[in-house]
Amino acid sequence: MMMNKNPDAVLAERRRIGREMRLKMHGEDFVNRAEAATDDFLKLYYDTTEEFCWGSIWSREALDTKIRSAMALAVTAAQNQSGAVKQHVNTALRSGWSREEIGEILLHVYVYAGCYPSLAAFHAAKEVFDTIDEADPGWKKKPFRPKTKGKYQGRSYPPTGDWSSLAERGLQLRRDVLGGADVDRWMGDTVDDEFIMMFFNTTHEFCFGTIWARPGLEPRIRSILSLTMVSARGQQEAVQRHVRSCVEAGLSMEEIGEIFLHVCVYAGVYSCLQAFLTAQEVFKQLRAEGITVKARKDAPTVKAKEAVKLKEAKKARKATGKEPSK
């Protein structure tokens, strides 16, 4: 019978793995400078961080480190942690994100955390870029990567010649992201209420019509970042909506769970737990609606929109008496 490893040996192994991951993501120079300024008291923090943050969470394989670097940047920016933002701007650059894409991540923060955390994060990122440019002036000459064209950017949205067309584009994109049936139901409950429509009109114009419609990040990435931020901020109604948006974007339960575990590092265990419990209820609702959510990222499934169409078609057949007898 195979015996489990001694817990201290497990922690030592995770610390080793975590140190390798930390060196990979932060760079040897940064880690060496941090360690040079570390005494026995701070070592308690860094040892635990290497064991848990880097060795247990960042090293998990269900989400790649490039996605994790974007999530870490978004969540630290949303929490107005400028020092951590600088670290994760460097990490994002090392992970392959361009400056333009980093700017898009920080604009996405504007929607879910407000203008001032986003502005502070832009200033922090600029400090990082300025430092890089001083050391390597050639950076300034390097062009941004071509803009990506994601799933929803391929749609033909109306032109934005005035505010009403911008809101119309935002409403169409909101339906794509969160599911048409759900948005139609919410709009049906609120469209005649001028007060609450002040909020939804602005949401359609700014959140979806302006930010989500930008081509600099794929919609799947925006869904992941949105779920990361609202989970960290404990906004459970928003967690419900963005679990659905992640399912629409093709994420599995495993990948959504990995997002919450990543949030645990930056926002604490209870934010993580509440997000898991909320998502668990959403998965039950989706199953009741006939929508199959794949358990793991490599598992086949019925896409959310296809499942809704199948369910609606079945209802229509029953209503017309054309449903075949069993």
C-alpha positions in Angstrom: 0.0 0.0 0.0 1.4 3.4 -1.0 1.8 5.8 1.9 1.0 9.5 1.5 3.9 11.9 1.6 4.8 13.7 4.8 2.9 17.1 4.7 6.1 19.0 5.2 7.6 17.2 2.3 4.6 18.1 0.2 5.0 21.8 1.2 8.7 21.7 0.4 7.9 20.2 -3.1 5.3 22.9 -3.7 7.7 25.6 -2.6 10.2 24.2 -5.2 7.6 24.2 -7.9 6.4 27.6 -6.8 9.8 29.1 -6.9 10.3 27.9 -10.4 7.0 29.4 -11.4 7.8 32.7 -9.6 11.1 33.0 -11.5 9.4 32.2 -14.8 6.7 34.8 -14.3 8.5 37.6 -12.4 12.1 37.1 -13.8 15.3 36.3 -12.0 16.3 39.9 -11.5 13.1 40.9 -9.8 13.1 37.8 -7.5 16.7 38.4 -6.6 16.0 42.0 -5.7 13.0 41.0 -3.6 15.1 38.4 -1.7 17.9 40.8 -1.1 15.5 43.0 0.8 13.9 40.1 2.7 14.6 39.4 6.4 13.4 36.4 8.5 10.0 38.2 9.1 9.2 38.8 5.5 10.5 35.3 4.6 7.3 33.9 6.3 5.3 35.7 3.6 7.4 34.8 0.7 7.7 31.1 1.6 3.9 30.8 2.0 3.4 32.7 -1.3 5.7 30.3 -3.1 3.9 27.3 -1.6 0.3 28.5 -2.2 0.2 31.2 -4.8 2.8 30.0 -7.2 3.2 26.3 -6.2 -0.5 25.4 -5.7 -2.5 27.8 -7.9 -0.4 29.3 -10.7 1.0 25.8 -11.4 -2.4 24.2 -12.1 -2.8 23.2 -15.7 -6.4 23.9 -16.5 -5.7 27.6 -17.2 -2.5 28.6 -18.9 -0.1 31.1 -17.3 -0.9 33.8 -20.0 -4.5 33.8 -19.0 -3.6 33.7 -15.3 -1.3 36.8 -15.8 -4.2 38.7 -17.3 -6.5 37.7 -14.4 -3.9 38.7 -11.8 -3.5 42.1 -13.5 -7.2 42.7 -13.7 -8.0 41.7 -10.1 -5.1 43.7 -8.6 -6.1 46.7 -10.7 -9.8 46.3 -9.6 -8.7 46.4 -6.0 -6.6 49.5 -6.6 -3.3 47.8 -5.6 -0.9 49.9 -7.7 2.3 48.2 -6.4 0.9 44.8 -7.4 -0.3 46.2 -10.7 3.3 47.1 -11.6 4.4 43.6 -10.8 1.7 42.1 -12.9 2.2 44.5 -15.8 5.7 43.1 -16.0 4.3 39.5 -15.6 1.8 40.2 -18.4 4.6 41.4 -20.7 6.7 38.4 -19.9 3.6 36.2 -20.7 3.2 37.6 -24.2 0.6 40.3 -23.8 1.3 43.4 -25.8 1.1 47.0 -24.4 -2.1 47.5 -26.4 -3.7 44.4 -24.9 -2.6 45.4 -21.4 -4.4 48.7 -22.0 -7.5 46.8 -23.0 -7.4 44.8 -19.8 -7.2 48.0 -17.8 -10.1 49.6 -19.8 -12.1 46.5 -18.9 -11.4 47.2 -15.3 -13.1 50.6 -15.8 -16.4 48.8 -16.3 -16.3 46.5 -13.3 -14.3 48.5 -10.7 -14.8 52.1 -11.8 -12.8 54.9 -13.3 -10.3 55.6 -10.5 -8.9 52.1 -10.1 -8.6 51.9 -13.9 -6.9 55.3 -14.0 -4.5 54.4 -11.2 -3.7 51.2 -13.0 -3.0 53.1 -16.2 -0.5 55.3 -14.4 1.2 52.3 -12.8 1.5 50.6 -16.1 2.9 53.8 -17.7 5.6 53.9 -15.0 6.6 50.3 -16.0 6.6 51.1 -19.7 8.6 54.3 -19.1 11.2 52.3 -17.1 11.5 49.8 -20.0 11.8 52.5 -22.6 14.6 54.2 -20.7 16.5 50.9 -20.5 15.7 49.9 -24.1 14.7 52.8 -26.4 14.0 50.3 -29.1 10.7 49.4 -27.4 9.2 52.7 -28.5 9.7 51.7 -32.1 8.0 48.3 -31.8 4.5 48.4 -33.2 1.5 47.1 -31.3 0.3 43.6 -32.3 -2.5 43.5 -34.8 -5.9 43.9 -33.2 -7.7 40.6 -32.7 -11.1 39.8 -34.1 -13.0 37.7 -31.7 -16.3 35.8 -31.8 -18.5 38.8 -31.4 -16.4 41.3 -33.3 -17.3 39.3 -36.5 -20.9 40.4 -36.1 -22.3 43.2 -38.1 -23.3 45.8 -35.4 -25.0 49.0 -36.4 -22.8 52.1 -36.9 -22.3 54.4 -33.9 -23.2 57.8 -35.4 -25.3 58.7 -32.3 -25.9 57.5 -28.7 -29.0 55.5 -29.7 -27.1 53.4 -32.2 -24.3 52.9 -29.7 -26.9 51.6 -27.2 -28.3 49.4 -29.9 -24.9 47.9 -30.6 -24.4 47.4 -26.9 -27.7 45.6 -26.5 -26.9 43.2 -29.3 -23.5 42.5 -27.8 -25.0 42.1 -24.3 -27.4 39.5 -25.8 -24.5 37.6 -27.4 -22.4 37.7 -24.1 -25.1 36.9 -21.5 -27.6 35.0 -23.6 -30.5 36.4 -25.6 -33.3 34.8 -23.7 -32.0 36.1 -20.3 -31.5 39.6 -21.6 -34.9 39.7 -23.2 -36.5 38.6 -19.9 -34.6 41.3 -18.0 -35.5 44.0 -20.5 -39.1 42.9 -20.5 -39.2 43.5 -16.7 -37.6 46.9 -16.9 -38.2 48.6 -20.3 -41.2 50.6 -19.1 -39.4 51.9 -16.0 -37.7 55.1 -17.0 -35.7 55.3 -13.8 -33.9 51.9 -14.1 -33.6 52.3 -17.8 -31.2 55.2 -17.1 -28.8 52.5 -15.8 -29.4 50.0 -18.7 -29.1 52.6 -21.4 -25.7 53.7 -20.0 -24.7 50.0 -19.6 -25.5 49.3 -23.2 -23.7 52.4 -24.5 -20.6 52.2 -22.3 -20.0 48.7 -20.9 -21.0 46.7 -24.0 -21.3 49.2 -26.9 -17.9 50.9 -26.1 -15.7 48.5 -24.0 -16.9 45.0 -24.8 -17.1 46.0 -28.5 -13.5 46.9 -28.7 -11.5 44.5 -30.9 -8.3 44.5 -28.7 -9.2 41.4 -26.6 -11.1 38.3 -27.6 -14.6 38.1 -26.0 -13.6 34.9 -24.2 -10.8 36.8 -22.4 -13.2 39.6 -21.5 -15.6 37.0 -20.0 -12.8 35.5 -17.9 -11.7 38.9 -16.7 -15.2 40.0 -15.8 -15.9 36.8 -13.8 -12.5 37.3 -12.1 -13.2 40.9 -11.0 -16.8 40.4 -9.8 -15.8 37.3 -7.9 -13.0 39.2 -6.1 -15.4 42.0 -5.3 -18.1 39.7 -3.9 -20.8 40.7 -6.3 -22.7 37.5 -6.4 -25.5 38.6 -8.8 -22.8 39.6 -11.3 -21.1 36.3 -10.7 -24.3 34.5 -11.8 -24.4 36.5 -15.0 -20.7 36.1 -15.8 -20.7 32.4 -15.1 -23.3 32.2 -17.8 -21.2 34.4 -20.1 -18.2 32.1 -19.6 -20.4 29.1 -20.5 -21.6 31.0 -23.6 -17.9 31.5 -24.4 -17.2 27.8 -24.1 -15.6 27.5 -20.7 -16.0 24.3 -18.7 -16.9 23.9 -15.0 -13.2 23.0 -14.4 -12.0 26.2 -16.0 -14.6 28.3 -14.1 -13.5 26.7 -10.9 -9.8 27.5 -11.7 -10.8 31.2 -12.1 -12.3 31.1 -8.6 -9.2 29.4 -7.2 -7.1 32.1 -8.8 -9.3 34.7 -7.1 -8.6 33.0 -3.7 -4.9 34.2 -4.0 -5.8 37.8 -4.6 -9.1 38.3 -2.7 -9.2 35.6 0.0 -10.9 32.3 0.7 -14.4 33.6 1.3 -14.7 35.4 -2.0 -13.6 32.2 -3.6 -16.1 30.1 -1.6 -19.0 32.4 -2.3 -18.2 32.3 -6.0 -18.1 28.5 -6.0 -21.5 28.3 -4.3 -23.0 30.8 -6.6 -21.7 29.0 -9.7 -23.0 25.7 -8.3 -26.5 27.2 -8.4 -26.1 28.5 -11.9 -25.0 25.1 -13.1 -28.2 23.6 -11.6 -30.3 26.3 -13.4 -28.5 25.6 -16.7 -29.2 21.9 -16.4 -32.9 22.6 -15.7 -32.9 24.7 -18.9 -31.5 21.8 -20.9 -28.1 23.4 -21.2 -25.2 21.0 -20.8 -22.0 22.5 -19.3 -18.9 20.4 -20.0 -17.1 19.2 -16.9 -13.6 19.6 -18.3 -12.2 21.8 -21.0 -11.5 18.9 -23.4 -15.0 17.4 -23.0 -17.6 17.8 -25.8 -20.9 19.4 -25.0 -24.0 21.1 -26.4 -23.3 24.8 -26.7 -25.6 27.0 -24.6 -27.3 28.7 -27.6 -27.8 25.5 -29.4 -29.4 23.9 -26.4 -31.8 26.8 -26.0 -32.7 26.5 -29.7 -33.4 22.8 -29.3 -35.5 23.4 -26.3 -37.5 26.1 -28.0 -38.0 23.9 -31.1 -39.3 21.1 -28.9 -41.8 23.5 -27.2 -43.0 24.7 -30.6 -43.6 21.1 -31.8 -45.6 20.4 -28.7 -47.7 23.5 -29.1 -48.6 22.6 -32.7 -49.2 19.0 -31.9 -46.3 17.8 -34.1 -44.2 16.3 -31.3 -43.8 12.6 -32.1 -45.4 10.2 -29.6 -43.1 8.1 -27.5 
